[in-house]
């Protein structure tokens, strides 16, 4: 699990620091309680899917741009 990715994507605006990659290195600076390690673990598959969708959209946009250039007789 990438804790930083989960926190960045699912706790927008929250303030925190992470020393290392483990939950024990999380220091929650925002008001209210920090999310539990289990809450972050539960969100990780959702974040992985978001990352995959974004990567596919980027690849699709590039392929579309290349196809349009080729249709105009241009090259990348």
C-alpha positions in Angstrom: 0.0 0.0 0.0 1.2 3.5 -0.8 0.1 5.5 2.2 1.2 8.8 0.7 -0.9 8.2 -2.5 -4.0 7.3 -0.4 -3.6 10.3 1.8 -2.9 12.7 -1.1 -5.9 11.5 -3.1 -8.5 10.7 -0.5 -7.7 13.3 2.2 -7.3 16.4 0.1 -6.5 19.4 2.2 -5.4 17.4 5.2 -2.0 18.1 6.6 0.3 15.3 7.5 3.8 14.0 7.3 5.1 10.5 6.6 8.5 9.4 7.8 9.2 6.3 5.7 6.6 4.1 4.1 4.9 2.6 7.2 1.8 3.7 9.0 3.9 4.2 12.1 5.7 7.0 10.4 2.4 9.0 9.9 2.1 12.2 11.8 -1.4 13.7 11.4 -1.3 17.5 11.6 -4.9 18.3 10.7 -7.8 18.7 13.1 -9.7 15.5 13.8 -8.5 12.0 14.1 -6.1 10.4 11.7 -7.4 7.7 9.4 -6.7 4.2 10.8 -4.3 1.9 9.0 -7.3 -0.3 8.1 -9.1 2.7 6.6 -6.1 3.5 4.4 -5.8 -0.2 3.4 -9.5 -0.2 2.4 -9.0 2.8 0.2 -5.9 1.5 -1.5 -7.7 -0.6 -4.2 -9.8 2.4 -5.1 -6.6 4.6 -5.4 -5.0 1.8 -7.5 -8.0 1.9 -9.9 -7.9 5.7 -10.1 -4.2 5.5 -11.0 -4.8 2.8 -13.7 -7.7 4.8 -15.2 -5.6 8.0 -15.3 -2.7 6.1 -17.0 -5.1 4.6 -19.6 -6.6 8.0 -20.3 -3.2 9.4 -20.9 -2.2 6.6 -23.2 -5.5 6.9 -25.1 -5.1 10.7 -25.5 -1.5 10.2 -26.8 -2.7 7.5 -29.3 -5.5 9.8 -30.4 -3.1 12.6 -31.0 -0.7 10.4 -32.9 -3.6 9.1 -35.1 -4.7 12.7 -35.9 -1.2 13.7 -36.9 -0.8 10.6 -39.1 -4.2 11.4 -40.7 -2.8 14.8 -41.6 0.3 13.2 -43.1 2.5 14.3 -40.2 4.7 12.3 -37.9 5.3 12.5 -34.2 
